[in-house]
């Protein structure tokens, strides 16, 4: 074969386990191949994710108190989880002065 091209378009399904939660993600991909120098070579590719809301998980309200505290998200950026009168709140702080 001297010249040739092929375009493949397909769906992919990926399964991941994140902190014990099984997630499934779907993608659509398109690859373009050319026959060059006696071999098939990929010259372009594009992948899109099918977006959907993540599955709901089971929550045990008895564990909420375990999450009270301050967490460092990045240097100088924290998230504080607090409770007032049985209601839980999250507040972020950047550590930057507003003045």
Buried (B, 14 or more C-beta within 10 A) or exposed (E): EEEEEEEEEEEEEEEEEEEEEEEEBEEEEEBBBBBEEEEEEEEEEEEEEEEEEEEEEEEEEEEEEEEEEEEEEEEEEBEEBEEEEEEEEEEEEEEEEEE
